[in-house]
Amino acid sequence: MENPSIINHVSIGVADFERAKAFYDPVLATIGAKRIVDIEHAVDYGKMFPEFWVHLPIDGNPATVGNGTHICFFTNSQEEVNAFYKAALDAGATPDGEPGPRPQYGEPYYGGFVRDLDGHKIEANFWDMSKM
C-alpha cells in the first residue's frame, strides 16, 4: 500500500515537556493517535508511524510559536473533530475556531481550531466526501 501522506513528520518545540505530554495524550487519542516514540526529551504520536513530534527545543533556547503556522490532523468524522476540540479545551487549550463547516475551504471541509498550551495553532479536520 502506498502511503497517501506527503508529510513524513512535523515537530513542535514546547516550554514544558511534561505538561505538553499531559495535553497531547488525551487530545490525540480522540483521533486514534498514540505515542509511538517516547524518549527523554521528545515524544512522537501517530497511528502507525511517528508523525507528530513534541519536544524541548534541541538548541536549548526557549520554544516559540511560528506566526502563520498551524498543524491539522485528519479525522474520520465530524464527531472526532468535536471530540478533539472538546478534549483540547478540557486539557487547557484556547479556542481558535469552533468545530463546524468551513465552506471557504471547500464544501466537504469541517474543522475545529485551538491553540495548545504553548500557543501552537492545531486543528482537527474531516473531509465529508459525500458533499462532493
C-alpha positions as CSV (number, residue, x, y, z in Angstrom):
1,M,0.0,0.0,0.0
2,E,1.3,3.4,-0.9
3,N,1.4,6.0,1.9
4,P,-1.2,8.7,0.9
5,S,0.5,11.4,3.0
6,I,3.0,13.9,1.7
7,I,4.4,14.8,5.1
8,N,6.8,12.4,7.0
9,H,6.5,14.3,10.3
10,V,6.1,17.6,12.0
11,S,7.9,18.7,15.1
12,I,7.0,21.5,17.6
13,G,9.0,22.8,20.5
14,V,7.4,23.2,23.8
15,A,8.3,25.1,27.0
16,D,7.2,22.3,29.5
17,F,7.7,18.8,28.2
18,E,5.6,17.0,30.9
19,R,2.8,19.5,30.6
20,A,2.8,19.1,26.8
21,K,2.6,15.3,27.0
22,A,-0.3,15.6,29.5
23,F,-2.1,17.8,27.0
24,Y,-1.4,15.8,23.8
25,D,-2.0,12.3,25.2
26,P,-5.8,12.8,25.6
27,V,-6.2,15.2,22.7
28,L,-4.6,13.0,20.1
29,A,-6.3,9.9,21.5
30,T,-9.6,11.3,20.2
31,I,-8.3,10.8,16.6
32,G,-6.8,7.3,17.2
33,A,-3.2,8.5,17.7
34,K,-0.9,7.2,20.4
35,R,2.7,7.6,21.5
36,I,4.9,5.8,19.0
37,V,8.3,7.0,20.3
38,D,8.9,8.2,23.9
39,I,12.5,9.3,24.7
40,E,14.0,11.6,27.3
41,H,13.1,15.0,25.8
42,A,10.8,14.0,22.9
43,V,7.6,12.1,22.3
44,D,6.1,11.2,19.0
45,Y,2.4,10.5,18.1
46,G,0.8,8.7,15.2
47,K,-1.5,5.8,14.3
48,M,1.2,3.6,12.8
49,F,4.2,5.8,12.2
50,P,5.8,8.6,14.1
51,E,4.3,11.7,12.5
52,F,3.9,14.4,15.2
53,W,6.9,15.2,17.4
54,V,6.6,17.2,20.6
55,H,9.9,18.1,22.3
56,L,12.1,20.6,24.1
57,P,14.0,22.7,21.5
58,I,17.2,20.9,20.5
59,D,19.2,24.2,20.7
60,G,18.3,24.8,24.3
61,N,16.6,28.1,23.6
62,P,13.0,28.8,24.6
63,A,10.3,27.4,22.4
64,T,8.5,29.9,20.2
65,V,5.4,29.8,18.1
66,G,5.5,30.2,14.3
67,N,3.4,33.1,13.2
68,G,1.1,31.8,10.5
69,T,1.9,28.2,11.2
70,H,-0.7,25.6,12.1
71,I,-0.9,21.8,12.1
72,C,-4.0,20.0,11.0
73,F,-4.9,16.4,11.9
74,F,-7.1,14.1,9.8
75,T,-10.2,12.6,11.4
76,N,-12.8,10.1,10.2
77,S,-15.9,12.1,11.2
78,Q,-17.3,15.3,12.4
79,E,-17.8,13.6,15.8
80,E,-14.0,13.1,16.0
81,V,-13.4,16.8,15.2
82,N,-15.8,17.7,18.0
83,A,-14.2,15.2,20.5
84,F,-10.7,16.6,19.6
85,Y,-11.9,20.2,20.2
86,K,-13.5,19.3,23.5
87,A,-10.6,17.3,24.7
88,A,-8.2,20.1,23.8
89,L,-10.3,22.7,25.7
90,D,-10.6,20.3,28.7
91,A,-6.8,20.0,28.7
92,G,-6.3,23.8,28.8
93,A,-6.3,24.8,25.1
94,T,-7.6,28.2,24.0
95,P,-10.4,28.1,21.4
96,D,-9.4,29.5,18.0
97,G,-12.4,28.4,15.8
98,E,-15.3,26.2,17.0
99,P,-15.9,23.0,15.1
100,G,-18.0,23.5,12.0
101,P,-18.2,23.7,8.2
102,R,-15.6,25.9,6.5
103,P,-17.2,26.4,3.0
104,Q,-14.4,28.9,2.2
105,Y,-12.0,25.8,2.2
106,G,-14.4,23.6,0.2
107,E,-17.9,22.2,0.7
108,P,-16.7,19.0,2.3
109,Y,-14.5,20.8,4.9
110,Y,-15.3,20.5,8.6
111,G,-12.8,21.6,11.2
112,G,-12.1,22.9,14.7
113,F,-9.1,25.0,15.7
114,V,-7.4,25.5,19.1
115,R,-4.2,26.9,20.5
116,D,-2.2,24.4,22.6
117,L,-0.6,25.3,25.9
118,D,2.3,26.9,24.2
119,G,0.2,28.8,21.7
120,H,0.7,26.5,18.7
121,K,-2.4,26.5,16.4
122,I,-3.7,23.0,15.9
123,E,-6.8,21.8,14.1
124,A,-8.8,18.6,13.5
125,N,-10.4,18.2,10.1
126,F,-12.9,15.9,8.4
127,W,-13.4,15.9,4.7
128,D,-17.0,14.8,4.1
129,M,-16.6,13.5,0.6
130,S,-20.4,12.8,0.3
131,K,-20.7,16.5,-0.2
132,M,-18.6,16.5,-3.4
